[in-house]
Amino acid sequence: MAVPKTKVSKSRKNMRRSNVWKLPAPALSKCTQCGALKTPHRVCKDCGYYKGRLVVAKSED
């Protein structure tokens, strides 16, 4: 049975676990219609197009 020889301090334990919580940067792709950055496989917030088709009609304010 494995038994640690010395106590592991709280700071050392937390340093070891610190890499678990890093989040990856969100993936962004360029919209083919307007060129704005958007998340892949989602409708563009700026123009309302998805895969070259108008999906959400945006009202002009």
PDB file of N, CA, C and O in Angstrom:
ATOM      1  N   MET A   1       0.835  -1.180   0.000  1.00  0.00           N
ATOM      2  CA  MET A   1       0.000   0.000   0.000  1.00  0.00           C
ATOM      3  C   MET A   1       0.884   1.248   0.000  1.00  0.00           C
ATOM      4  O   MET A   1       1.809   1.355   0.805  1.00  0.00           O
ATOM      5  N   ALA A   2       0.602   2.184  -0.894  1.00  0.00           N
ATOM      6  CA  ALA A   2       1.438   3.380  -1.006  1.00  0.00           C
ATOM      7  C   ALA A   2       1.086   4.366   0.102  1.00  0.00           C
ATOM      8  O   ALA A   2      -0.077   4.719   0.294  1.00  0.00           O
ATOM      9  N   VAL A   3       2.116   4.804   0.829  1.00  0.00           N
ATOM     10  CA  VAL A   3       1.947   5.765   1.909  1.00  0.00           C
ATOM     11  C   VAL A   3       2.938   6.900   1.681  1.00  0.00           C
ATOM     12  O   VAL A   3       4.123   6.631   1.486  1.00  0.00           O
ATOM     13  N   PRO A   4       2.493   8.179   1.696  1.00  0.00           N
ATOM     14  CA  PRO A   4       3.423   9.283   1.489  1.00  0.00           C
ATOM     15  C   PRO A   4       4.389   9.420   2.662  1.00  0.00           C
ATOM     16  O   PRO A   4       3.998   9.237   3.815  1.00  0.00           O
ATOM     17  N   LYS A   5       5.648   9.740   2.370  1.00  0.00           N
ATOM     18  CA  LYS A   5       6.663   9.865   3.425  1.00  0.00           C
ATOM     19  C   LYS A   5       6.497  11.160   4.209  1.00  0.00           C
ATOM     20  O   LYS A   5       6.723  11.189   5.419  1.00  0.00           O
ATOM     21  N   THR A   6       6.094  12.253   3.510  1.00  0.00           N
ATOM     22  CA  THR A   6       5.911  13.546   4.184  1.00  0.00           C
ATOM     23  C   THR A   6       4.590  14.156   3.758  1.00  0.00           C
ATOM     24  O   THR A   6       4.001  13.786   2.742  1.00  0.00           O
ATOM     25  N   LYS A   7       4.147  15.102   4.570  1.00  0.00           N
ATOM     26  CA  LYS A   7       2.893  15.785   4.285  1.00  0.00           C
ATOM     27  C   LYS A   7       3.065  16.694   3.078  1.00  0.00           C
ATOM     28  O   LYS A   7       4.092  17.358   2.940  1.00  0.00           O
ATOM     29  N   VAL A   8       2.067  16.725   2.207  1.00  0.00           N
ATOM     30  CA  VAL A   8       2.064  17.645   1.070  1.00  0.00           C
ATOM     31  C   VAL A   8       1.305  18.891   1.509  1.00  0.00           C
ATOM     32  O   VAL A   8       0.143  18.815   1.908  1.00  0.00           O
ATOM     33  N   SER A   9       1.979  20.046   1.430  1.00  0.00           N
ATOM     34  CA  SER A   9       1.365  21.281   1.903  1.00  0.00           C
ATOM     35  C   SER A   9       0.208  21.695   1.001  1.00  0.00           C
ATOM     36  O   SER A   9       0.080  21.229  -0.131  1.00  0.00           O
ATOM     37  N   LYS A  10      -0.627  22.581   1.530  1.00  0.00           N
ATOM     38  CA  LYS A  10      -1.788  23.047   0.770  1.00  0.00           C
ATOM     39  C   LYS A  10      -1.361  23.772  -0.500  1.00  0.00           C
ATOM     40  O   LYS A  10      -1.976  23.606  -1.554  1.00  0.00           O
ATOM     41  N   SER A  11      -0.300  24.579  -0.397  1.00  0.00           N
ATOM     42  CA  SER A  11       0.143  25.334  -1.578  1.00  0.00           C
ATOM     43  C   SER A  11       0.698  24.398  -2.652  1.00  0.00           C
ATOM     44  O   SER A  11       0.441  24.601  -3.838  1.00  0.00           O
ATOM     45  N   ARG A  12       1.450  23.380  -2.250  1.00  0.00           N
ATOM     46  CA  ARG A  12       1.993  22.428  -3.234  1.00  0.00           C
ATOM     47  C   ARG A  12       0.869  21.634  -3.894  1.00  0.00           C
ATOM     48  O   ARG A  12       0.895  21.401  -5.102  1.00  0.00           O
ATOM     49  N   LYS A  13      -0.109  21.222  -3.106  1.00  0.00           N
ATOM     50  CA  LYS A  13      -1.256  20.491  -3.631  1.00  0.00           C
ATOM     51  C   LYS A  13      -2.029  21.359  -4.627  1.00  0.00           C
ATOM     52  O   LYS A  13      -2.420  20.889  -5.696  1.00  0.00           O
ATOM     53  N   ASN A  14      -2.246  22.625  -4.269  1.00  0.00           N
ATOM     54  CA  ASN A  14      -2.994  23.531  -5.142  1.00  0.00           C
ATOM     55  C   ASN A  14      -2.215  23.879  -6.403  1.00  0.00           C
ATOM     56  O   ASN A  14      -2.810  24.065  -7.465  1.00  0.00           O
ATOM     57  N   MET A  15      -0.882  23.969  -6.299  1.00  0.00           N
ATOM     58  CA  MET A  15      -0.064  24.218  -7.490  1.00  0.00           C
ATOM     59  C   MET A  15      -0.169  23.043  -8.468  1.00  0.00           C
ATOM     60  O   MET A  15      -0.210  23.243  -9.682  1.00  0.00           O
ATOM     61  N   ARG A  16      -0.212  21.840  -7.941  1.00  0.00           N
ATOM     62  CA  ARG A  16      -0.324  20.657  -8.785  1.00  0.00           C
ATOM     63  C   ARG A  16      -1.683  20.634  -9.496  1.00  0.00           C
ATOM     64  O   ARG A  16      -1.774  20.208 -10.648  1.00  0.00           O
ATOM     65  N   ARG A  17      -2.718  21.083  -8.824  1.00  0.00           N
ATOM     66  CA  ARG A  17      -4.060  21.056  -9.388  1.00  0.00           C
ATOM     67  C   ARG A  17      -4.400  22.296 -10.214  1.00  0.00           C
ATOM     68  O   ARG A  17      -5.492  22.375 -10.776  1.00  0.00           O
ATOM     69  N   SER A  18      -3.503  23.248 -10.297  1.00  0.00           N
ATOM     70  CA  SER A  18      -3.838  24.522 -10.942  1.00  0.00           C
ATOM     71  C   SER A  18      -4.080  24.377 -12.438  1.00  0.00           C
ATOM     72  O   SER A  18      -4.856  25.150 -13.000  1.00  0.00           O
ATOM     73  N   ASN A  19      -3.441  23.410 -13.110  1.00  0.00           N
ATOM     74  CA  ASN A  19      -3.604  23.266 -14.552  1.00  0.00           C
ATOM     75  C   ASN A  19      -4.927  22.653 -14.950  1.00  0.00           C
ATOM     76  O   ASN A  19      -5.309  22.717 -16.119  1.00  0.00           O
ATOM     77  N   VAL A  20      -5.628  22.066 -14.016  1.00  0.00           N
ATOM     78  CA  VAL A  20      -6.897  21.405 -14.320  1.00  0.00           C
ATOM     79  C   VAL A  20      -7.961  22.432 -14.699  1.00  0.00           C
ATOM     80  O   VAL A  20      -8.845  22.126 -15.499  1.00  0.00           O
ATOM     81  N   TRP A  21      -7.899  23.629 -14.150  1.00  0.00           N
ATOM     82  CA  TRP A  21      -8.979  24.598 -14.277  1.00  0.00           C
ATOM     83  C   TRP A  21      -8.802  25.574 -15.422  1.00  0.00           C
ATOM     84  O   TRP A  21      -9.650  26.446 -15.610  1.00  0.00           O
ATOM     85  N   LYS A  22      -7.724  25.458 -16.199  1.00  0.00           N
ATOM     86  CA  LYS A  22      -7.520  26.382 -17.299  1.00  0.00           C
ATOM     87  C   LYS A  22      -8.500  26.072 -18.422  1.00  0.00           C
ATOM     88  O   LYS A  22      -8.598  24.928 -18.866  1.00  0.00           O
ATOM     89  N   LEU A  23      -9.217  27.077 -18.877  1.00  0.00           N
ATOM     90  CA  LEU A  23     -10.180  26.898 -19.956  1.00  0.00           C
ATOM     91  C   LEU A  23      -9.522  27.197 -21.294  1.00  0.00           C
ATOM     92  O   LEU A  23      -8.703  28.112 -21.384  1.00  0.00           O
ATOM     93  N   PRO A  24      -9.861  26.450 -22.328  1.00  0.00           N
ATOM     94  CA  PRO A  24      -9.305  26.756 -23.641  1.00  0.00           C
ATOM     95  C   PRO A  24      -9.951  28.015 -24.206  1.00  0.00           C
ATOM     96  O   PRO A  24     -11.083  28.353 -23.859  1.00  0.00           O
ATOM     97  N   ALA A  25      -9.232  28.697 -25.068  1.00  0.00           N
ATOM     98  CA  ALA A  25      -9.775  29.890 -25.711  1.00  0.00           C
ATOM     99  C   ALA A  25     -10.898  29.473 -26.655  1.00  0.00           C
ATOM    100  O   ALA A  25     -10.801  28.430 -27.303  1.00  0.00           O
ATOM    101  N   PRO A  26     -11.960  30.268 -26.745  1.00  0.00           N
ATOM    102  CA  PRO A  26     -13.068  29.886 -27.619  1.00  0.00           C
ATOM    103  C   PRO A  26     -12.638  29.925 -29.084  1.00  0.00           C
ATOM    104  O   PRO A  26     -11.897  30.813 -29.504  1.00  0.00           O
ATOM    105  N   ALA A  27     -13.111  28.958 -29.840  1.00  0.00           N
ATOM    106  CA  ALA A  27     -12.797  28.905 -31.267  1.00  0.00           C
ATOM    107  C   ALA A  27     -13.642  29.948 -31.991  1.00  0.00           C
ATOM    108  O   ALA A  27     -14.846  30.051 -31.757  1.00  0.00           O
ATOM    109  N   LEU A  28     -13.015  30.707 -32.859  1.00  0.00           N
ATOM    110  CA  LEU A  28     -13.725  31.716 -33.628  1.00  0.00           C
ATOM    111  C   LEU A  28     -13.441  31.502 -35.104  1.00  0.00           C
ATOM    112  O   LEU A  28     -12.329  31.141 -35.489  1.00  0.00           O
ATOM    113  N   SER A  29     -14.456  31.730 -35.925  1.00  0.00           N
ATOM    114  CA  SER A  29     -14.283  31.655 -37.365  1.00  0.00           C
ATOM    115  C   SER A  29     -14.835  32.931 -37.973  1.00  0.00           C
ATOM    116  O   SER A  29     -15.590  33.667 -37.337  1.00  0.00           O
ATOM    117  N   LYS A  30     -14.443  33.179 -39.217  1.00  0.00           N
ATOM    118  CA  LYS A  30     -14.849  34.393 -39.903  1.00  0.00           C
ATOM    119  C   LYS A  30     -16.165  34.153 -40.648  1.00  0.00           C
ATOM    120  O   LYS A  30     -16.313  33.136 -41.325  1.00  0.00           O
ATOM    121  N   CYS A  31     -17.099  35.060 -40.530  1.00  0.00           N
ATOM    122  CA  CYS A  31     -18.375  34.963 -41.238  1.00  0.00           C
ATOM    123  C   CYS A  31     -18.116  35.183 -42.732  1.00  0.00           C
ATOM    124  O   CYS A  31     -17.392  36.101 -43.117  1.00  0.00           O
ATOM    125  N   THR A  32     -18.713  34.334 -43.563  1.00  0.00           N
ATOM    126  CA  THR A  32     -18.492  34.446 -45.003  1.00  0.00           C
ATOM    127  C   THR A  32     -19.210  35.654 -45.606  1.00  0.00           C
ATOM    128  O   THR A  32     -18.787  36.166 -46.642  1.00  0.00           O
ATOM    129  N   GLN A  33     -20.291  36.116 -44.971  1.00  0.00           N
ATOM    130  CA  GLN A  33     -21.051  37.257 -45.498  1.00  0.00           C
ATOM    131  C   GLN A  33     -20.429  38.590 -45.104  1.00  0.00           C
ATOM    132  O   GLN A  33     -20.086  39.403 -45.962  1.00  0.00           O
ATOM    133  N   CYS A  34     -20.285  38.811 -43.782  1.00  0.00           N
ATOM    134  CA  CYS A  34     -19.875  40.138 -43.313  1.00  0.00           C
ATOM    135  C   CYS A  34     -18.427  40.186 -42.830  1.00  0.00           C
ATOM    136  O   CYS A  34     -17.869  41.272 -42.672  1.00  0.00           O
ATOM    137  N   GLY A  35     -17.808  39.024 -42.593  1.00  0.00           N
ATOM    138  CA  GLY A  35     -16.415  38.993 -42.155  1.00  0.00           C
ATOM    139  C   GLY A  35     -16.226  39.157 -40.655  1.00  0.00           C
ATOM    140  O   GLY A  35     -15.088  39.227 -40.190  1.00  0.00           O
ATOM    141  N   ALA A  36     -17.296  39.221 -39.892  1.00  0.00           N
ATOM    142  CA  ALA A  36     -17.192  39.355 -38.438  1.00  0.00           C
ATOM    143  C   ALA A  36     -16.794  38.012 -37.824  1.00  0.00           C
ATOM    144  O   ALA A  36     -17.037  36.959 -38.413  1.00  0.00           O
ATOM    145  N   LEU A  37     -16.181  38.056 -36.641  1.00  0.00           N
ATOM    146  CA  LEU A  37     -15.823  36.835 -35.951  1.00  0.00           C
ATOM    147  C   LEU A  37     -17.054  36.245 -35.280  1.00  0.00           C
ATOM    148  O   LEU A  37     -17.833  36.957 -34.646  1.00  0.00           O
ATOM    149  N   LYS A  38     -17.221  34.932 -35.427  1.00  0.00           N
ATOM    150  CA  LYS A  38     -18.367  34.244 -34.835  1.00  0.00           C
ATOM    151  C   LYS A  38     -17.921  32.861 -34.392  1.00  0.00           C
ATOM    152  O   LYS A  38     -16.871  32.379 -34.815  1.00  0.00           O
ATOM    153  N   THR A  39     -18.716  32.221 -33.540  1.00  0.00           N
ATOM    154  CA  THR A  39     -18.408  30.860 -33.138  1.00  0.00           C
ATOM    155  C   THR A  39     -18.821  29.914 -34.259  1.00  0.00           C
ATOM    156  O   THR A  39     -19.829  30.160 -34.922  1.00  0.00           O
ATOM    157  N   PRO A  40     -18.067  28.836 -34.488  1.00  0.00           N
ATOM    158  CA  PRO A  40     -18.390  27.931 -35.584  1.00  0.00           C
ATOM    159  C   PRO A  40     -19.727  27.227 -35.379  1.00  0.00           C
ATOM    160  O   PRO A  40     -20.131  26.969 -34.245  1.00  0.00           O
ATOM    161  N   HIS A  41     -20.398  26.923 -36.459  1.00  0.00           N
ATOM    162  CA  HIS A  41     -21.679  26.208 -36.473  1.00  0.00           C
ATOM    163  C   HIS A  41     -22.780  26.987 -35.777  1.00  0.00           C
ATOM    164  O   HIS A  41     -23.699  26.391 -35.216  1.00  0.00           O
ATOM    165  N   ARG A  42     -22.699  28.319 -35.805  1.00  0.00           N
ATOM    166  CA  ARG A  42     -23.724  29.175 -35.218  1.00  0.00           C
ATOM    167  C   ARG A  42     -24.073  30.269 -36.222  1.00  0.00           C
ATOM    168  O   ARG A  42     -23.275  30.609 -37.096  1.00  0.00           O
ATOM    169  N   VAL A  43     -25.280  30.812 -36.080  1.00  0.00           N
ATOM    170  CA  VAL A  43     -25.700  31.937 -36.921  1.00  0.00           C
ATOM    171  C   VAL A  43     -24.899  33.167 -36.515  1.00  0.00           C
ATOM    172  O   VAL A  43     -24.649  33.389 -35.331  1.00  0.00           O
ATOM    173  N   CYS A  44     -24.500  33.964 -37.498  1.00  0.00           N
ATOM    174  CA  CYS A  44     -23.744  35.185 -37.225  1.00  0.00           C
ATOM    175  C   CYS A  44     -24.656  36.190 -36.518  1.00  0.00           C
ATOM    176  O   CYS A  44     -25.787  36.426 -36.942  1.00  0.00           O
ATOM    177  N   LYS A  45     -24.143  36.775 -35.432  1.00  0.00           N
ATOM    178  CA  LYS A  45     -24.935  37.762 -34.685  1.00  0.00           C
ATOM    179  C   LYS A  45     -25.095  39.057 -35.452  1.00  0.00           C
ATOM    180  O   LYS A  45     -26.099  39.753 -35.300  1.00  0.00           O
ATOM    181  N   ASP A  46     -24.103  39.388 -36.283  1.00  0.00           N
ATOM    182  CA  ASP A  46     -24.122  40.677 -36.966  1.00  0.00           C
ATOM    183  C   ASP A  46     -25.051  40.684 -38.163  1.00  0.00           C
ATOM    184  O   ASP A  46     -25.823  41.627 -38.336  1.00  0.00           O
ATOM    185  N   CYS A  47     -24.995  39.645 -39.001  1.00  0.00           N
ATOM    186  CA  CYS A  47     -25.768  39.692 -40.243  1.00  0.00           C
ATOM    187  C   CYS A  47     -26.916  38.688 -40.284  1.00  0.00           C
ATOM    188  O   CYS A  47     -27.836  38.855 -41.085  1.00  0.00           O
ATOM    189  N   GLY A  48     -26.893  37.649 -39.447  1.00  0.00           N
ATOM    190  CA  GLY A  48     -27.978  36.671 -39.416  1.00  0.00           C
ATOM    191  C   GLY A  48     -27.838  35.565 -40.447  1.00  0.00           C
ATOM    192  O   GLY A  48     -28.797  34.831 -40.683  1.00  0.00           O
ATOM    193  N   TYR A  49     -26.670  35.421 -41.071  1.00  0.00           N
ATOM    194  CA  TYR A  49     -26.454  34.389 -42.082  1.00  0.00           C
ATOM    195  C   TYR A  49     -25.793  33.168 -41.471  1.00  0.00           C
ATOM    196  O   TYR A  49     -25.023  33.278 -40.517  1.00  0.00           O
ATOM    197  N   TYR A  50     -26.103  31.987 -42.036  1.00  0.00           N
ATOM    198  CA  TYR A  50     -25.441  30.740 -41.677  1.00  0.00           C
ATOM    199  C   TYR A  50     -25.258  29.920 -42.945  1.00  0.00           C
ATOM    200  O   TYR A  50     -26.233  29.613 -43.632  1.00  0.00           O
ATOM    201  N   LYS A  51     -24.022  29.563 -43.258  1.00  0.00           N
ATOM    202  CA  LYS A  51     -23.667  28.806 -44.468  1.00  0.00           C
ATOM    203  C   LYS A  51     -24.179  29.487 -45.729  1.00  0.00           C
ATOM    204  O   LYS A  51     -24.674  28.821 -46.639  1.00  0.00           O
ATOM    205  N   GLY A  52     -24.064  30.802 -45.788  1.00  0.00           N
ATOM    206  CA  GLY A  52     -24.458  31.545 -46.979  1.00  0.00           C
ATOM    207  C   GLY A  52     -25.950  31.764 -47.135  1.00  0.00           C
ATOM    208  O   GLY A  52     -26.384  32.303 -48.153  1.00  0.00           O
ATOM    209  N   ARG A  53     -26.745  31.362 -46.156  1.00  0.00           N
ATOM    210  CA  ARG A  53     -28.194  31.521 -46.220  1.00  0.00           C
ATOM    211  C   ARG A  53     -28.671  32.455 -45.122  1.00  0.00           C
ATOM    212  O   ARG A  53     -28.160  32.409 -44.003  1.00  0.00           O
ATOM    213  N   LEU A  54     -29.641  33.301 -45.429  1.00  0.00           N
ATOM    214  CA  LEU A  54     -30.223  34.180 -44.417  1.00  0.00           C
ATOM    215  C   LEU A  54     -31.137  33.355 -43.524  1.00  0.00           C
ATOM    216  O   LEU A  54     -32.130  32.798 -43.993  1.00  0.00           O
ATOM    217  N   VAL A  55     -30.809  33.274 -42.246  1.00  0.00           N
ATOM    218  CA  VAL A  55     -31.574  32.456 -41.305  1.00  0.00           C
ATOM    219  C   VAL A  55     -32.386  33.355 -40.383  1.00  0.00           C
ATOM    220  O   VAL A  55     -33.553  33.074 -40.110  1.00  0.00           O
ATOM    221  N   VAL A  56     -31.787  34.418 -39.912  1.00  0.00           N
ATOM    222  CA  VAL A  56     -32.439  35.353 -38.998  1.00  0.00           C
ATOM    223  C   VAL A  56     -32.461  36.718 -39.668  1.00  0.00           C
ATOM    224  O   VAL A  56     -31.410  37.294 -39.952  1.00  0.00           O
ATOM    225  N   ALA A  57     -33.646  37.228 -39.919  1.00  0.00           N
ATOM    226  CA  ALA A  57     -33.760  38.545 -40.535  1.00  0.00           C
ATOM    227  C   ALA A  57     -33.438  39.600 -39.492  1.00  0.00           C
ATOM    228  O   ALA A  57     -34.091  39.669 -38.451  1.00  0.00           O
ATOM    229  N   LYS A  58     -32.435  40.423 -39.767  1.00  0.00           N
ATOM    230  CA  LYS A  58     -32.033  41.484 -38.849  1.00  0.00           C
ATOM    231  C   LYS A  58     -32.762  42.762 -39.228  1.00  0.00           C
ATOM    232  O   LYS A  58     -32.774  43.148 -40.397  1.00  0.00           O
ATOM    233  N   SER A  59     -33.369  43.419 -38.249  1.00  0.00           N
ATOM    234  CA  SER A  59     -34.068  44.674 -38.521  1.00  0.00           C
ATOM    235  C   SER A  59     -33.059  45.815 -38.515  1.00  0.00           C
ATOM    236  O   SER A  59     -32.164  45.848 -37.671  1.00  0.00           O
ATOM    237  N   GLU A  60     -33.195  46.728 -39.431  1.00  0.00           N
ATOM    238  CA  GLU A  60     -32.307  47.890 -39.526  1.00  0.00           C
ATOM    239  C   GLU A  60     -32.835  48.985 -38.603  1.00  0.00           C
ATOM    240  O   GLU A  60     -33.944  49.482 -38.802  1.00  0.00           O
ATOM    241  N   ASP A  61     -32.051  49.363 -37.598  1.00  0.00           N
ATOM    242  CA  ASP A  61     -32.479  50.415 -36.654  1.00  0.00           C
ATOM    243  C   ASP A  61     -31.916  51.745 -37.068  1.00  0.00           C
ATOM    244  O   ASP A  61     -32.161  52.752 -36.403  1.00  0.00           O
TER     245      ASP A  61
END
